[in-house]
Amino acid sequence: MNIAATSAVEERAPVTDAAGQPILAVKNIEVIYDQVILVLRGVSLNVPKGRIIALLGGNGAGKSTTLKSISTMLASERGKVTKGSIEFDGERTDQLTPNDMVNNGMVQVMEGRMCFGHLTVEENLIAGAYTRSLSRSQMREALDQVYHYFPRLKERRSSLAGYTSGGEQQMTAIGRAMMATPKMLLLDEPSMGLAPQIVAEIFEIVRDLNQKEGVSILLAEQNTSVALKYADFGYILESGRIVMDGPAKALAENKDVKEFYLGMSSEGRESFRNRKSYRRRKRWI
């Protein structure tokens, strides 16, 4: 699909995967907080089965709100999807609870990792399997699978999660989600606050989970360059609207994306510190 950009059109047709129905279909949703604050306007996106899709944009663009709309966690923040629809694995989600979503195979890894700091790493992982009735041997097999992907967690399994590093806490959060055997993961800013080397390590593991376990992934990220490196397709969100979408490689090579999200101009890397009016030059505004 070619990259598409819009200026005035709020409703967009989501991308359709050639293999058939997507595992997740978000269709022209509108989200309002406190019955008055409009946060998302006409947002549409698809996640084909077995793919990694990136949802990109700056702080405050609406990425976390989009993920919480999908995982039905908006009610806890006095938010509500007032228009449009969301379907996961062929079923509408508007009458489902977050617990239902986990039981149906969707798990969200929240921004900030949200580990239980007073529990050990292994106890955090075990908490992720609360929806499954596992025997002791099955629980050990599930833990061993997580430790296979995150060997550092095995070394730290007896440590209190609150005393581990940010990278280890992010691994714990993703590992905890994997204990629920999800069909799909929603990852909210997994690179936040982490060193580049740790970010690369985590994203390599995420790609392995996608390719080897068949887990579909919707990834919300400000780190555009890293996200597009590992994603198959991307959507760019600004001020609550999708303004551009396309294959990850095409987005990474797009002139506007390079300039406004990667800090690269035709002459190379550029600083916007002294450029106060650069937003007016965006072709999609």
C-alpha positions as CSV (number, residue, x, y, z in Angstrom):
1,M,0.0,0.0,0.0
2,N,1.2,3.5,-0.8
3,I,1.7,6.0,1.9
4,A,-1.4,8.1,2.4
5,A,-1.8,11.5,4.0
6,T,-4.9,13.5,4.8
7,S,-5.5,17.1,5.7
8,A,-9.3,17.4,6.3
9,V,-10.7,13.9,6.1
10,E,-11.2,12.5,9.5
11,E,-12.6,9.1,8.6
12,R,-10.1,6.7,7.0
13,A,-10.5,3.2,5.7
14,P,-8.2,0.8,7.6
15,V,-5.7,-1.3,5.8
16,T,-6.9,-4.8,4.8
17,D,-4.4,-7.7,4.9
18,A,-4.3,-9.9,1.8
19,A,-4.5,-13.0,4.0
20,G,-8.1,-12.1,5.1
21,Q,-9.7,-10.6,8.2
22,P,-7.3,-8.8,10.6
23,I,-7.1,-10.0,14.2
24,L,-7.8,-6.4,15.2
25,A,-9.9,-3.8,13.4
26,V,-10.4,-0.3,14.7
27,K,-13.0,1.6,12.6
28,N,-13.3,5.3,12.9
29,I,-13.4,5.6,16.7
30,E,-13.9,8.8,18.6
31,V,-12.9,8.9,22.3
32,I,-14.1,11.5,24.8
33,Y,-12.8,12.0,28.4
34,D,-15.1,13.3,31.2
35,Q,-17.9,13.7,28.6
36,V,-16.3,16.8,27.2
37,I,-12.6,16.3,26.1
38,L,-12.3,15.0,22.6
39,V,-9.1,13.0,22.4
40,L,-9.4,10.7,19.3
41,R,-11.2,11.6,16.1
42,G,-11.9,9.1,13.3
43,V,-9.0,6.7,14.2
44,S,-8.9,3.6,12.0
45,L,-6.2,0.9,11.9
46,N,-5.8,-2.8,11.3
47,V,-3.5,-5.4,12.8
48,P,-3.2,-8.5,10.5
49,K,-2.5,-11.8,12.3
50,G,1.1,-12.5,13.0
51,R,2.3,-8.9,12.2
52,I,4.0,-6.1,14.1
53,I,2.2,-2.8,13.6
54,A,3.6,0.5,14.9
55,L,1.5,3.3,16.2
56,L,3.8,6.4,16.1
57,G,3.5,9.9,17.3
58,G,4.8,12.4,19.8
59,N,3.8,12.8,23.5
60,G,0.1,13.6,23.7
61,A,-0.8,12.4,20.2
62,G,-3.3,9.8,21.6
63,K,-1.3,6.6,21.3
64,S,-2.0,5.4,24.9
65,T,-5.6,6.4,24.6
66,T,-5.9,4.3,21.4
67,L,-4.4,1.2,23.2
68,K,-6.7,1.7,26.2
69,S,-9.7,2.0,23.9
70,I,-8.7,-1.3,22.3
71,S,-8.1,-3.1,25.6
72,T,-11.3,-1.6,27.1
73,M,-9.4,0.1,29.9
74,L,-10.8,3.6,29.3
75,A,-13.6,3.4,31.8
76,S,-11.0,3.5,34.7
77,E,-10.0,6.9,33.4
78,R,-13.5,8.3,32.7
79,G,-13.0,7.8,29.0
80,K,-15.4,6.4,26.5
81,V,-15.5,5.3,22.9
82,T,-18.5,7.4,21.6
83,K,-18.3,6.6,17.9
84,G,-17.0,3.8,15.7
85,S,-16.2,0.2,16.6
86,I,-13.4,-2.1,17.6
87,E,-13.3,-5.8,16.7
88,F,-10.8,-8.3,18.1
89,D,-10.7,-11.7,16.5
90,G,-14.0,-11.2,14.8
91,E,-15.9,-10.0,18.0
92,R,-16.9,-6.5,18.9
93,T,-15.4,-5.4,22.2
94,D,-17.7,-2.6,23.3
95,Q,-19.5,-4.9,25.9
96,L,-16.3,-6.6,27.1
97,T,-14.2,-5.9,30.2
98,P,-10.4,-5.9,30.4
99,N,-10.6,-9.3,32.1
100,D,-12.7,-10.6,29.1
101,M,-10.0,-9.2,26.7
102,V,-7.3,-11.1,28.5
103,N,-9.4,-14.3,28.5
104,N,-9.9,-13.8,24.7
105,G,-6.2,-13.5,24.1
106,M,-5.3,-9.7,24.2
107,V,-2.9,-8.4,26.8
108,Q,-1.7,-4.8,27.2
109,V,1.8,-4.0,28.6
110,M,1.2,-0.6,30.1
111,E,3.5,2.4,29.8
112,G,5.8,2.6,32.7
113,R,6.0,-1.2,33.1
114,M,3.7,-1.3,36.2
115,C,5.5,-4.2,37.9
116,F,4.5,-5.2,41.4
117,G,7.6,-3.8,43.2
118,H,7.1,-5.8,46.4
119,L,6.9,-9.1,44.6
120,T,9.9,-11.0,43.1
121,V,10.4,-11.2,39.4
122,E,9.1,-14.8,39.3
123,E,6.0,-13.9,41.4
124,N,5.3,-11.1,38.9
125,L,5.4,-13.6,36.1
126,I,3.2,-16.0,37.9
127,A,0.6,-13.2,38.4
128,G,0.3,-13.1,34.6
129,A,-1.1,-16.6,34.5
130,Y,-4.0,-15.8,36.9
131,T,-6.5,-16.4,34.0
132,R,-5.2,-19.9,33.5
133,S,-5.7,-23.0,35.6
134,L,-2.2,-24.4,35.5
135,S,-0.8,-27.4,37.4
136,R,2.6,-27.0,39.0
137,S,4.3,-28.7,36.1
138,Q,2.4,-26.5,33.6
139,M,3.4,-23.4,35.5
140,R,7.0,-24.4,35.4
141,E,6.8,-25.0,31.6
142,A,5.3,-21.6,31.2
143,L,8.0,-20.0,33.3
144,D,10.7,-21.8,31.4
145,Q,9.3,-20.5,28.2
146,V,9.6,-16.9,29.5
147,Y,13.1,-17.5,30.8
148,H,14.0,-18.9,27.4
149,Y,13.3,-15.5,25.8
150,F,14.4,-13.5,28.8
151,P,17.4,-15.3,30.3
152,R,18.2,-12.3,32.4
153,L,14.9,-12.8,34.3
154,K,16.0,-16.3,35.3
155,E,19.1,-14.8,36.9
156,R,17.0,-12.3,38.7
157,R,13.9,-14.4,39.4
158,S,14.3,-14.2,43.3
159,S,14.9,-10.4,43.3
160,L,12.2,-7.9,44.2
161,A,11.0,-6.4,41.0
162,G,11.2,-2.9,42.5
163,Y,14.9,-3.3,42.9
164,T,15.7,-4.4,39.3
165,S,16.7,-2.1,36.5
166,G,14.3,-0.4,34.1
167,G,15.2,-2.9,31.4
168,E,14.6,-5.9,33.6
169,Q,11.3,-4.4,34.7
170,Q,10.3,-4.0,31.1
171,M,11.3,-7.6,30.4
172,T,9.3,-8.7,33.5
173,A,6.2,-6.8,32.2
174,I,6.4,-8.4,28.8
175,G,7.1,-11.8,30.3
176,R,4.2,-11.5,32.7
177,A,2.0,-10.7,29.6
178,M,3.3,-13.8,27.9
179,M,2.3,-16.0,30.8
180,A,-1.3,-15.4,29.7
181,T,-0.6,-17.0,26.3
182,P,-1.9,-14.0,24.3
183,K,-2.8,-14.0,20.7
184,M,-2.0,-10.3,20.6
185,L,0.1,-7.9,22.7
186,L,-0.4,-4.2,23.0
187,L,3.0,-2.6,23.9
188,D,2.9,1.0,25.2
189,E,6.2,2.8,24.9
190,P,8.4,-0.2,25.7
191,S,11.6,1.9,25.0
192,M,10.8,4.6,27.5
193,G,13.6,5.5,29.8
194,L,15.9,2.7,28.6
195,A,19.4,2.8,27.2
196,P,19.7,2.2,23.5
197,Q,21.4,-1.2,24.0
198,I,18.6,-2.4,26.2
199,V,16.0,-1.1,23.8
200,A,17.6,-3.1,21.0
201,E,17.7,-6.2,23.1
202,I,14.1,-5.9,24.1
203,F,12.9,-5.3,20.5
204,E,14.9,-8.3,19.3
205,I,13.0,-10.4,21.8
206,V,9.7,-8.9,20.8
207,R,10.4,-9.8,17.2
208,D,11.3,-13.4,18.2
209,L,7.9,-13.6,20.1
210,N,6.2,-12.4,17.0
211,Q,8.0,-14.7,14.6
212,K,8.4,-17.9,16.7
213,E,5.2,-17.7,18.8
214,G,2.9,-16.1,16.2
215,V,1.9,-13.3,18.6
216,S,0.4,-10.3,16.8
217,I,1.7,-7.0,18.2
218,L,0.5,-3.4,18.2
219,L,3.4,-1.2,19.3
220,A,2.9,2.4,20.4
221,E,6.2,4.3,20.3
222,Q,7.8,7.7,20.3
223,N,11.1,6.1,19.2
224,T,10.1,6.2,15.5
225,S,13.4,4.8,14.1
226,V,13.4,1.8,16.4
227,A,9.7,1.0,15.9
228,L,10.0,1.2,12.1
229,K,13.0,-1.1,12.1
230,Y,11.0,-3.9,13.6
231,A,7.5,-3.2,12.4
232,D,5.8,-4.4,9.2
233,F,3.5,-1.4,8.9
234,G,3.0,1.9,10.7
235,Y,0.5,4.6,11.5
236,I,1.4,8.1,12.5
237,L,-1.0,9.7,15.0
238,E,-1.1,13.5,15.6
239,S,-3.6,15.4,17.8
240,G,-5.9,12.4,17.9
241,R,-6.0,11.6,14.2
242,I,-4.1,9.3,11.9
243,V,-2.3,11.5,9.5
244,M,-0.1,9.0,7.6
245,D,0.2,5.3,7.2
246,G,2.2,2.8,5.1
247,P,4.7,-0.1,5.1
248,A,7.4,0.5,7.7
249,K,10.2,0.7,5.2
250,A,8.3,3.3,3.1
251,L,7.6,5.4,6.2
252,A,11.2,5.2,7.3
253,E,12.3,6.5,3.8
254,N,9.6,9.2,3.6
255,K,11.0,12.7,3.5
256,D,8.4,14.2,5.9
257,V,8.8,11.4,8.4
258,K,12.6,11.7,8.3
259,E,12.3,15.5,8.9
260,F,9.7,15.6,11.6
261,Y,10.1,12.3,13.4
262,L,13.7,11.3,12.8
263,G,15.2,14.8,12.9
264,M,16.7,14.3,9.4
265,S,16.7,16.8,6.6
266,S,18.0,16.3,3.1
267,E,21.3,17.6,4.4
268,G,21.4,15.2,7.3
269,R,20.4,15.4,10.9
270,E,18.8,18.6,12.0
271,S,17.9,20.3,15.3
272,F,14.5,22.0,15.6
273,R,15.4,23.8,18.8
274,N,15.6,27.1,17.0
275,R,12.8,26.4,14.5
276,K,9.5,27.5,16.0
277,S,7.3,27.3,12.9
278,Y,8.3,23.9,11.5
279,R,4.9,22.3,12.2
280,R,3.3,24.6,9.6
281,R,5.4,23.0,6.9
282,K,3.9,19.5,7.4
283,R,2.0,18.6,4.3
284,W,-0.7,16.7,6.3
285,I,-1.6,19.6,8.6
